[in-house]
Amino acid sequence: MDLKQFSRRDERRVREYETDGTHRIVADLGSDVDASVEVVGDTAIVVPEEGEQIDLDLPEAGAQAFIKNGILTIELEDGR
């Protein structure tokens, strides 16, 4: 699933921005969502404790991702 599809699903807020040469994608999953995330190649795999797994297509491989307080953050190494 690409980022536009992800943002439309359940009306999630997804934002992209760049600071200090790092491109970030930030999505609000909801404070009540307990999930984990792993990046494999150019895919971020979000696994919520309840519900179905979400595979997000990333613009490039080599990203880092984490979830804190229901906020998914994906950082891309070389920008877009």
VOGU-3710 file (C-alpha; in Angstrom, 3 decimals, decimal comma):
1> mdlkqfsrrd> 0,000/0,000/0,000  1,351/3,440/-0,773  1,246/6,405/1,618  -1,824/8,001/0,004  -3,827/4,803/0,421  -2,609/4,516/4,017  -3,696/8,078/4,838  -7,160/7,533/3,339  -7,660/4,323/5,287  -9,468/5,171/8,524
11> errvreyetd> -8,735/8,862/7,760  -5,241/8,739/9,256  -3,154/11,873/9,318  0,091/11,422/7,427  2,627/14,191/6,945  5,946/14,371/5,159  8,631/16,904/5,896  12,370/17,444/5,609  14,677/18,894/8,250  18,454/18,918/8,326
21> gthrivadlg> 18,541/16,827/5,145  16,450/13,991/6,624  13,108/13,183/5,005  10,478/12,095/7,545  7,071/10,512/7,139  4,909/10,784/10,263  1,530/9,089/10,752  -0,851/9,270/13,696  -2,025/5,719/14,371  -3,973/6,760/17,458
31> sdvdasvevv> -2,831/6,844/21,061  -4,761/3,664/21,821  -2,950/1,628/19,135  -0,270/-0,743/20,395  1,867/-1,710/17,397  5,368/-2,550/16,268  7,140/-1,615/13,039  9,971/-3,168/11,071  11,595/-2,029/7,826  12,478/-4,727/5,307
41> gdtaivvpee> 14,044/-3,371/2,131  11,723/-0,668/0,817  8,719/-1,750/2,917  7,684/-0,684/6,423  5,687/-3,452/8,094  3,341/-2,181/10,821  1,911/-4,900/13,053  -0,824/-3,705/15,426  -1,664/-5,810/18,467  -5,249/-5,891/17,178
51> geqidldlpe> -6,204/-5,706/13,511  -4,390/-6,530/10,319  -0,764/-5,979/9,360  -0,066/-2,955/7,149  2,733/-3,059/4,553  3,787/0,427/3,453  5,772/0,953/0,258  8,644/3,363/0,903  10,321/5,533/-1,739  13,693/3,875/-1,043
61> agaqafikng> 15,394/1,148/0,963  17,449/1,962/4,050  14,801/3,738/6,114  14,500/3,633/9,891  11,102/3,473/11,590  9,725/3,583/15,106  6,421/4,034/16,935  6,068/6,122/20,083  2,747/7,048/21,717  0,828/5,935/18,628
71> iltieledgr> 2,929/8,037/16,236  4,677/6,164/13,425  7,848/7,907/12,245  9,822/6,794/9,194  13,169/8,467/8,477  14,756/8,132/5,048  18,558/8,176/4,856  19,176/10,280/1,758  15,995/12,281/1,470  13,609/11,128/-1,243
//
